[in-house]
Amino acid sequence: MGKYESRSYAKRRAPRWVLPLVIVLVLALAAGGMYYVWEKNEFSLVMTLNGESEITLEYGEKYVEQGAYARFSGTMLLRQPRDITVTTTGAVDDQTLGTYQVTYRSDMELDLWVTKLPFSATQTRTVHIVDTCPPEITLTQLEGHYTLPGHEYQEEGFAAVDNYDGDLTEVVERIVGDGVVVYAATDSSGNRSEKIRDIYYFDPEAPQLTMLGVEHITVGQGAGYLDPGCTATDNGDGDITSRITVSGQVDTDVPGTYTLEYSVADTYGNKTTATRQITVKKISHANVTKPEVNENKIIYLTFDDGPGPHTEKLLDLLDKYDIKATFFVIHSEDYMHLLPRMAASGHTVAMHCYEHTYSKIYRSTEAYFEDLNKIRQEIYDYTGQTADLLRFPGGASNTVSRRLCPGIMTVLARQVQEQGMQYSDWNVDSNDAGGATTSDEVLGNVTGGIRSFKKSIVLQHDIKLFSVNAVEDIILWGLKNGYTFRAMTADGPVHQQRINN
């Protein structure tokens, strides 16, 4: 029989070192886990602005502080954010232009038993207080105010106010243009505004008509009539003579009284009228006799710039009525042979100039007398008479000489008299060298002018045919109206115009 061994198993206990070891391992694992969490966790203090970080406000708008807020949190630990106090520095003056900065800051410490960790956050807000509004210009409108055409606008009033600078009326620029006034104002920020006023032109006044010559004219039958006309001026339009209209007509072949009406209107319709009466008297041209001499009714017919192609016709006409005239002659190569006839017929052969060129004769006193002495010698050569009467080219009142030799006319007028000569201008202008172009115009200008003087020195030019053709009617008119015709002399009546140089 086999042999069996009997064993007994007793309950065994773990060694004493196992439990501490387990505890150490658990703590190590916990510490490792905590370390892992600590290492992976991120703490942050975040600052956030309420509103925009840069704000622009127009001057006059109120700045309202919106503030900021700060929150502290972690990604694994302290995941629930915690509000942190925010402090604000800096201020905004919304009553003063400029740029301002407001700073927001938050600070805290995280207590970790063995140490404290500091955290901080800042944000800045920039605020611009600006002025972009231009000044406001207001214009005063006066009731019933108007400006006469052609006159300067009279200011009604204006003002300029700026939202920042206040009253800018004193610095308003004002420019008056064509029918408008432009007002402009610029503030200290460079903002500029303009306003335009339309000028209201109005003219309640009628033009003025000025009648040339007399209101009642008497002419002989068949003598021809040239109306002296009128001039017209307007306070707004100026010279409006060209707008005059004439109604009515004169028939000098039929005796009677005729009425001419002159009418003119300005731009605004204001109208003025005037009338003139012309009486045509029945006069026969046959057997015209010279009237008795009346020293208050003397006519001196004078002719400049000849002799010329029409001078012989004129001499024939003067001989026909036995009328004496005065010729202020120049050198005219083809017609100088007429000078002896002039002298023999009793006309006065007087000096005008040798060469009718202003730029030569008026460049100096020496040049003038050189020219004058040449024509004086030529008159003597042809007539045997020494001329002592002269007429300055352009008359003593001419202003052409002023730009050539200032003061020369004053000197010449004195010097010709000191040398025993005399000069004469005229007081009645036929205007045959100006606006007149027809015989009728010359007749009207001469007869109209003669009425104003007791002794009339008439200016005509015998180189102009239409002027020569008017002479017979002038003679007939003069004789029928009691005038005596004479030739001028150096010691007789002269007319000297005002010297302008």
C-alpha angles and dihedrals in degrees: 000000000000124000118240127203118213120216133184124206118214125199110265125216126216116251116268094244093062097076095051088048092053091048091050091050092049092049090047091052091047092047091048091050092049091047090051091050091047092048094048096042118096121202121203139179107206124194117202126187121224104229129354125339091224122040129182117200127186113234107269095036115113118243112225117195109231097183129200139253134222129206131189121207145143133226095233106004121047091011091164104086117238122210114239126201116261124209122203128210129182131045137228121224103201090185093066127060115240147087119286134187127210117195124205120197136179127186133184143157126224110218110217098174095247097040144010123232117209122217129185138172134187137188131183129209120200118209123191119198104198140173114217097150115107120223118274115238120201124190125212115228112202114206113247094009118148140159124231112238110261093020131106117264113253110221116247095193142272142194137200126203127182125201091229108022096039119208111023098165092117093059098047113129112224123196122180111208138166102321095331142077117218117205120193133180130183123195128213090268092058095253109147131195133183135198128189127212119198110221112233108220119198135159120197094170124094121229122263119244116205114194115218112221123359129325094238119045127183120202133176121253111271093005093114127241129234113184114229088216129200140271124226131202130181129201090231108024097039117208108016098163089126089063095060114118123199125207125191131040141232123227106195090187091066118058116230143090119291130190126213119194121204119201133181134172131193128224091275095053097256106150135201129186135190134178137213127195121216119194117200109203122204107247128163116225090210121102095005108189128198114252124235112278113271111184089207092060107053125144123196110194109204128183126199135199097022164146095096145139093297099043095090091054089050092050090052091052093048090050090051091062096027091241120161120215141174124246119200096198136197130194107284109168099204098046107037088105088076093067095081090053091050092054094043091052091056098256120139113248104205135175126264105155141297097235115023096216115124095198090060105038097041099044090093142348089252091055091049096052092044088058094042093051091052094056091041090055091046092053089051091048092054102036107022088232127116109230116222101168122080143171120211114235105259090012129270089286095059117131098195088087091058094076092043099048118353113225096011097125092055090052096044094049090056097041097051089054092046087056092055098260131117132214130207135189123187139260098200118055120196086197089221088140092047130034101339116097103162137059091242091056091050091049092050094046093049099043091042092051097045092063090068097060139054089212115030123197104196122204118214136149120231090201089072114078096201089055093049089049090059095055097085092054090047090053093047092047091049095048093047091050095051100260127147121215120218140171117241125248131192091247095043131082115311134176118222119190125216110280113236099185 
